[in-house]
Amino acid sequence: MADSKTRLSGNHSQVVDQKHRVVIPARFREVLGDHVKVGVYPLEDFFVLTVCSPAIYAERMEALEKRAENDPKLDSAITILEGTTQELDLDDQGRVTLTAELKAKAGIERDVVVIGRGNYLQIWTQGRWEDFQKKAFETPGGMRESIFRRSQ
């Protein structure tokens, strides 16, 4: 595995095969390893899949658990995240087999985009990714404002 500080970035269009497998690009596999956690993640009014190493998953969930001590809604969200996350192995060709439940929750059928997001990946449907990009690039001022807004 590569240095844990390596940031995953870029995107790769893929096709989910008949056995529900998606290729994880080699440069991403170098960071993630051969055993991953795959779960749902809410965005706007839909879900995408996240793929991360077990160590990153544990860190993220521990951080959420701390925040949830005084937030019943977050506690419920954690239950959904934990209950739908799967531990999966990559095969010799670097493919991960998505369960029917994960595919259904994210609306995945055939064409997907695997996106690097720092220390994890997201798997989007091709159509949602195209719509998301179109919307973002139509409002560059809003994107710029979000990027350069000072933390409060």
N, C-alpha and C positions, 0 to 999 in steps of 0.2 A: 504494500500500500504506500502511496505517496505521502508527503508531508501533510499533516492534518490542517495546516494553514492554507493549503491550496484551495482557491476558490473555483467552484464550478461555474462556468458561464458558456453562453452560446446556446444554439438550438439545433436539433436534428429531427427532420421529418422521418417517420417510421410507419410501417404498416403492421398492424396486429395480425399475426398469421392465424390459420384455422385452429391451431392448438392454443390460442390466446397468449402467444408469446410476443414480447417486445424486446428488441435489441437495445441494450444499454451500451452506448458508444465506448470504445476502448479507453479513451482519455478520462471518461467518467468512472469506469470500472477501476482504474488505477487508484482513485481516491476512495471509492465506496467499499471495495472488496467484493468477495463472492457471496456474502450473506447480507441481506438487506431487510429493512422494514419498509413496507408499502402500505400507505393509508390514505384516507380521504382528507381533503383540506378545503374549507369553504372560501370561495371568492365571489364577491358580488351576489348573484343569484344562482350560482352553480358550484359544483365541486370539481376539483382536479385531484390527481393522485400525487402523493409525495413519495419519494424514494430516498432513504438515507441509511447510513450505517447504524447498527444497533447502539453504538456509543453516542452518536449525535441524537438519536431518538430518545435515549435515556436522559440526556442533558435537557432537551427541549421539554420533555414531560415533567421532569423535576421542577423546572422553572415555572411551568404552568401550575403545578400542584401548589407551589408556594403562593402564587397569586390567587388561587382558588379558595384559600382558607377563609376568606371573607366574601366570596362571590359565588352564590349558588348557581347562577347561570353558567359561569365558567366551569364549575364542578360538573354540571350536566354535559357541557361540551366535551370535557375530558373523558367522560364515560363513553360518549359516542366515538371519539377518536381512538381510545384504547380498545373499544369493542369491535371496531372495524379494521384495525391495523393487523396486517399479516406479516409473519416472518417467512421470507422466501429466499431461495438460493438461485444464483445465476448458473446456467448450464455452461458447458465447455465453449459454446459459441457466444457467451455473454448475454444470453436471453433470460428474461424473467417471465415466468408464467403468471399472468394475472388471473385471479379468481373471478368467477362470474359475478359475485357480489361487488367486488371492487370496480369491475367494468361497468356494471349497471349504475352504481352510485355516481360515477364520473361521466356517464353517458357515452362511454367509449364503445365503438363498434369496430372500425377498421383503421382509418387514418388518424395518426396522433403525432404530436410534437413533443420531444423530450427536451426539457429546458433546464439548463444549469442555473441554480439559485443559491450561490454561495457554498454552503456545506451540505446541500441536498439538491435533489432534482424534482421537477414537477413534470407530470405527464398530462397534457391537454389534448382535447380533440382538436383536429386540424381547424375545423370551422370556428370554434371558440377562440383559438389563438389568433386566427386571421382577423376576427371581429375585434378582439381586444387590442391588437396592434393598430388597426385602422382608427379606432376611437382614440387611442393614445396619441397617434401622430396627427390627428385632426385638431388636438388641443395642446400644442407644445408649451404654451404659456402655463397651463395647469401642471404639466409635468415638471417644468423648470421650477415653479413655485414649490412643489413638493420636495424636490431635490435640495433646494437652497434654503428652505425654511429652517430657522434656528430651533433647536430643541428647547422645550419649555421646562 
